[in-house]
Amino acid sequence: MKRTDLIKHLLKNKCVFVREGARHSVFFNPQIKRISTVPRHNEIHNFLAKKICRDLGIEPPE
């Protein structure tokens, strides 16, 4: 999955961008107060995308 598609999915599901790390972007879900990082690669493996969504308490993308 493309990184941009995952970020659009996170933002659509009310997750908030917090900051850029050295190699990751940090996102926060204010509804359940959970945080997760998204690596800065062009392609993100589907397994990792599902794990990020699960960490943030949202449904994984199709």
Kinemage of the C-alpha trace (Angstrom):
@kinemage 1
@onewidth
@group {chain A} dominant
@subgroup {mainchain}
@vectorlist {calphas} color= white
{ca met a 1} P 0.000 0.000 0.000
{ca lys a 2} L 1.203 3.494 -0.752
{ca arg a 3} L 2.160 5.621 2.252
{ca thr a 4} L 0.021 8.524 1.024
{ca asp a 5} L -3.051 6.264 0.825
{ca leu a 6} L -2.515 5.089 4.406
{ca ile a 7} L -2.122 8.659 5.665
{ca lys a 8} L -5.323 9.725 3.862
{ca his a 9} L -7.109 6.787 5.515
{ca leu a 10} L -5.812 7.787 8.966
{ca leu a 11} L -6.833 11.431 8.536
{ca lys a 12} L -10.269 10.430 7.215
{ca asn a 13} L -10.789 8.371 10.386
{ca lys a 14} L -10.093 11.366 12.651
{ca cys a 15} L -6.482 10.553 13.496
{ca val a 16} L -4.258 13.600 13.952
{ca phe a 17} L -0.724 14.148 12.685
{ca val a 18} L 1.491 14.947 15.681
{ca arg a 19} L 5.077 15.289 14.452
{ca glu a 20} L 7.789 14.038 12.139
{ca gly a 21} L 10.438 11.854 13.703
{ca ala a 22} L 13.808 10.949 12.189
{ca arg a 23} L 12.347 8.119 10.088
{ca his a 24} L 8.655 8.051 11.040
{ca ser a 25} L 5.567 10.233 11.169
{ca val a 26} L 3.607 10.087 14.416
{ca phe a 27} L -0.201 9.956 14.414
{ca phe a 28} L -2.612 10.172 17.361
{ca asn a 29} L -6.240 9.088 17.750
{ca pro a 30} L -7.781 11.569 20.226
{ca gln a 31} L -10.959 9.508 20.655
{ca ile a 32} L -9.175 6.622 22.371
{ca lys a 33} L -5.892 8.428 23.162
{ca arg a 34} L -3.626 6.006 21.258
{ca ile a 35} L -0.521 6.786 19.231
{ca ser a 36} L 1.276 5.000 16.376
{ca thr a 37} L 4.097 5.685 13.935
{ca val a 38} L 4.081 5.434 10.142
{ca pro a 39} L 7.471 4.797 8.491
{ca arg a 40} L 8.558 7.117 5.713
{ca his a 41} L 8.769 4.543 2.915
{ca asn a 42} L 6.956 4.859 -0.403
{ca glu a 43} L 5.430 1.400 0.040
{ca ile a 44} L 4.151 0.068 3.371
{ca his a 45} L 3.476 -3.656 3.652
{ca asn a 46} L -0.228 -4.471 4.122
{ca phe a 47} L 0.486 -6.318 7.370
{ca leu a 48} L 2.125 -3.198 8.825
{ca ala a 49} L -0.722 -0.960 7.600
{ca lys a 50} L -3.247 -3.209 9.385
{ca lys a 51} L -1.150 -3.135 12.569
{ca ile a 52} L -0.965 0.684 12.511
{ca cys a 53} L -4.742 0.889 12.121
{ca arg a 54} L -5.272 -1.639 14.908
{ca asp a 55} L -2.922 0.387 17.173
{ca leu a 56} L -4.990 3.498 16.478
{ca gly a 57} L -8.310 1.688 16.946
{ca ile a 58} L -9.651 2.155 13.420
{ca glu a 59} L -10.693 -0.232 10.648
{ca pro a 60} L -7.905 -1.185 8.225
{ca pro a 61} L -8.158 0.135 4.661
{ca glu a 62} L -9.639 -2.052 1.937
